[in-house]
Each structure stands twice: as C-alpha cells, then as structure tokens.
Amino acid sequence: PAMNKPSLDIGLSPNVYGIFWMLTAGLFFSLMVALVKLLGARFPSVEIVLFRSLVQLVVLFFIFWRTGFDSLKPNRPWLQGVRSLLAVALINCNYYAFTQLPLADVTAIGFSRNLFLAVLAVLILGERLNTPRVLALLAGFLGILIVVRPGSGIFEASAGVALLGACLGAVMMTLIRKLTAADSNLVMMLYPAIAITLATSLPASMVWVAPTISEVGLLVLMSLVGVIGQWCLIQGFRRGEATVVSPANYVRLVFAAIFGFYLFGEIPDRYTILGSLIIIGSNLLLIYHEGRPAKTRPGERVPGDVT
C-alpha cells in the first residue's frame, strides 16, 4: 500500500492558513519598501522597479530550469495579461510613493484598497460578507483613519499616487484570487515580471544612475525580499478568501512604523500607536472567528481548494 505523505496541516481552517501567509507577506513587503525608500534617496523609482523585476525573472528562470519549462503556459492568458498590465502601473505607483512619503503614511493610505476589495470580492468572486468580516474591515479602516488623520497634511500629490496604487491593488487582489484556481504561484509571478521589465526598460535607461557594488547588493536584497513577499501573498489568496485574508495586511502598518523609526528616524506618535493597536486587534478577532470549525456540505468547495 502507498504510504501517506507527511502533512503540516494541523486542522485549522483554510482561511487561517491564508491569514498566516498574508502576515508573513506583510513582513517581507515591509522590509522591501524600507529598502526601496533607502535606495530612493539615490536612484529614480523606475530604475528600482526595473531592477526588482529583472532579479525576479532571473530567480524564476532557475526555478523553471530545474522544474521544467512546460508549466510556463497560463491557463487563463487573457486574465494574466490584464493582471500583468495592472502590475506595471501598480508597482510604479507604490515605489514612487514610498520614495516620497513616510513609510507608515503610504502603508496606511494603501490599506484603503481593502474597502474596494470588499466590494469587488462580493460582485466578482461571489464571496459573502458576514458580520465578523465586516467588523474586521471597519475596525481596520478606523485604525487607518486614526493613523492618517485626514486634514493633517499628508495628502499631498504623492499621496494621490499612493491612493491610485490602492485602487489598482484592489483590482489586482481580485484577479489574483481568481487566477490562483487556475495557475501556479510561479506562473502568477512570471508574466507581471516580464511586463514590468518591458515597460520600464526604456524609461529607466533615460534616467539611469550607475550603482556601486554595495548598492547592487542592496538592490538584489530588495528584489529577493520582494519575490518572497509576492509568493507569500499569492499563497495567502490561494488558501483563504479575499475578504478574510486581506485585513491581515494591516499588520504591515506596524512593520512600516518599526522600520521607519530604526532606518529613517520616523517616530510614530500616539495616534499611530493607537491605530496600530486597533488594527492588530481586528486581525486577532478575525483569526479567532475563522479558526472555529465550519460546517460544509458534502462536495462543497472550501476556500483554498484549487484542484
């Protein structure tokens, strides 16, 4: 008889696993944007974006070289194409905003995408918004409002770019949730990287700043951290429902405040601390609710099942 493969599944719901992956993605993405801001003091954002996509393509090439190139073809090429085009605009908006504004401010503005996502997930993905999920979204948004404090002066032109990135991010998350049912993580990461490389090569060459050896090391580190974060993000949407796992992104605000303090002297005030506590609390309540056993009908597809 065939032996069963060992499993790390300890009986938690798919949504809890999804939240775990999103929290992990938040840590890596926060480190990435801290490096982006650090590098942005010397390099134009479009050059940083190009370097990130090139390194991602190199990493993926070696992975496909070992696993085989037969799996390169996407099962839903049209959707992958749309997502790749959106990725070009999204990453340029985000990287520019992070080089211009404090990390915590841009991170907080970016979280407004979850409000757009909640609507898109219901209209496009057919997901349901029950009371705990709605409360988690509202509590997280309340925490963001406390941190950002509309009218406090952070909503300058660069913040408008960050808000545009948030809108694009909501559409991107919706597409990721649909595509994880058809394509592998590697395919999901490949085509946006190709599109970003093609779209930014010419603009980056026009403003190119030659990096030193140590700066090349930082650029590579930033890129690799971003690749890991993207893989964790996709894995989070693969395992859980978009409306459930997305609030876990709020923890990035805490990470951003920590990196901003230690690397750039951006000291969080009492509003940032209070808002962060509310954000963390909303995520803990959501994890508790989603961790309880749920009844499913025979044959019902549970979140994260991609077979």
N, C-alpha and C positions, 0 to 999 in steps of 0.2 A: 504493500500500500504506500501511496505517496505521503511523504512527511509534510506536515503543515509548516509553512514559513513562520518564523517568529514575527510577532506584531507588537508595535509600540502603542496600540490602541488600548486605553485603559477604561473604556466605557463612557467617555464623555461625548456630548453631542457634537455633530459636525460644526455647528456654529461656534462652540467653544474653541475647537481647534483653529477655526478661521480667525477668531479674535487673537489667539496666541500668535499666529503668523503675522497678523497686522501689527501687533505690538512690537514684534521683532523687526518688521519692516520700518516701523517708526524710528527705532533706534538707529538703524543703518542710514536711513534717509536724513535724519538729523545730523549725523556725523558728516554725511556727504555735503549737505548745504553749508555746514560750518566751513568745510574745506573750500567750497565754491566761493563763499564770502571772503575767505582768506586770500584765495587766488585772484578774486575780482579786484583787489587793490592794484594789481599789475596787469592782468590780462583782460581783454574785452570778453563779455559774456559769451559771444558767439564762438570764440576760439575755445573756451572751456567746454561748451556744448559739443563742438566737433571732436575734441579730444575724448570726451566721455563716450561718444558713440563709436569712435574708432577702436578704443580699447574693448568695448563690449563686443564688437564684431570679431576681434582677434580671439577673445575668450570663447565665443560661440563657435568659431571655426575649429579650434582644437577639440571642443566637445563633440561637434558633429564628425570630425575626422576620426574620433575613437568610436562613436556610436553608429556612424553611417550617415550618408547624405540623402538616403531615400526618404527620410522623415521631414525633409525641408518643405515639402509642398503643404500649404494650408488647406484645410477642408472647407473653409469659408473665405475664399480670397477677396471677395468684394468687401466684406466687413473688415478684414485685416488691412485692406488698402485704405479704407476710411480712417481706421484707427491709427495707421501709420502717419497719415497726413495731419491728423489732430495732434499726434505726438510731437511733430515738428513745431507747431505753434505753442503747444503746452510747455515743452521744456525750455524754449527760448523765453517765454513769459516768466516762468518761475526763476530761471537762473538770473535774468536781468533784475528781477525784483529783489532777490537775495543779495545781489551785489550792491544794491542801493539803499536798503532799509534794514533796520534791526531784525535779527532772526526771529524773535518772538512775535513781532508785529506781522511779518509776512506769513508766518505759520498760522497765526490766528485768522488773518484775512482768508487764507487758503481753505480754512475749515468751513467757510460758507458754502463750499461745494456740496457738503452733506445735505443741505436743505434742498438743493436742486436734485441731488441724487435720490432723495426720498421720493420725490415726485416721479422721476424717471423710472425708478425701480418698480413702482406701482403700475405706471402706464405701459412700460415696455416689457419688464421682466415678470409681471403678474404676481409680485410679492405682496404680502399683506402687512399692514402697519397696525400691530396690536398696541395696547396701552403701554406696556413696558418699553417697547421700542420707541414710541412717540415721546415718552417722558425722557428717555435717554438722549434723543436728539435735541429736545428742547432744553434740557439741563446743560448739555454740552454747548449749545449755542448761547445760553445765558452766560456760561463761563467765558465764552469768547467775547461777548459784549462787555463784560467787566474788564477783561484784559485790554481790549482795543479802546473802549470808551469813545464812541463816536463824538466828534467835535473836539477831540483833544489835540488834533493837528497832524495825526499820522496819515490822513487820507490825502496825500499829495499825488502828483501824476504817477509816480512809481507804484503807488498803491492801486491805482486804476489798472495797471498792467497785472498786478497780483490778483485782482478781482477777476479779470478776464481769464487768467490761468485757472482760477477756481471754477468758473463756468465750464471751461474746457475739460477740467478734471472730472466733473460730474458726468459728462458725456463719455469720457474715457473709461471711467469705472463701470458704467453701464455696459459698454461694449466688451470690457474685459470679462464681466460676469457671463455674458452670452457666449463669448468665444472660448472660455475655459471648458465648456462642454464639448468642444469640437477639436481644439488644438492643444498641443503640449506647451509647457512653460517655455521651452526653448524656441519653438516657433513663434510664440507670443512676443518673445524678446528680440527675435531676429529682424523681422520686417520693419518695425519702427526704427531700429538702429540703422538699417540701410537707408530709409527715407531721410532720417536726420543727417546722416553723413552726406548724402547727395545734396540736400537743401542748404547745408551750412558751409560746404567746402569753398565755394566762391566768395561769399561774404567774409568768411574767416581769413582767407588769403589776402583780402584787401586791407585788413587791419591787424595782420599777424604780428605778434610780439614773440621773438625767439626766446624760449625758456632756457634757463640754466639746467645743469644736471640735477641739482636738488629740486628744482621746480618741476622737472619732468617726473621725478619720484612722487611729488605731491599730486600732480595731475593723474598719474597712474593710480595712486592710492584712492583719490576721489572717485575715479571711474570704477574701480573694482568694488568699492563700498556701495556705489550706486547700483551696480549689477546685482549684488547680493540683495540689496533692498528691493529691487524690482522683482526678483524671483520670489521673495517672501510675500510681496504684495499680491502677485498673481496667485500664489499658493493660498493666501488668505481668502481670495474671492472664489477659488476652486473649492475650498472646504465649506464655506459658510455663505449665508445670504447677504446681499449687498447692504440692505438696511440694518443688518445686525453687526457685521464686522466693521463697517465704515466708522462708527463712533470710536473704535479703538484707535483710530488715527489721532484722536485728540491728545494722546499721550506725547505726541511729537512736540506739543507746545512746552511741555515740561523739559524735554530734552533740549529744545532750542534755547530755553532760558538758561539752562546749565552751561551749554556750550558758549552761548553769547556772553555769559559772565566770565568764564575762565579764559576765553580766547580774545574777546573784544572789549571787556570791561563794561558790558551792558548789564547794569544792575537791575534785577527785577524789583518793582515796587510792590506795595501791599495789594494793589489791585491784581497784578499778575499772579501773586501767590494765592489770593482768594479765588480767582477764576480758575487757576490750575487745580486747586483742591476740588472745586465743583466738577471740573472735567474728569478728574480721576474718579471721583465718587460715582458719577454717572456710568462710567465704564465698569466699575466693580459691581454695581447693581445689575447691569445688563449681563455680565458674566454669570452672576448668581442665578438670574432668571433663566438664562439659556442653558445653564448646567443641569437643570432639573430634567428628569426623564420625560420625553414627549411621546404621546401615543401616535402611532402611524398606522394607516390602513394597509392591509396586505397589498404588496405591489406598488405602494406609493413611493415616488422618487423623493428621497430626502436630500437636503442641501449638501452639495459636495460630491454627490454621486455622479461621476462623469462617464460611466460605462454606457 
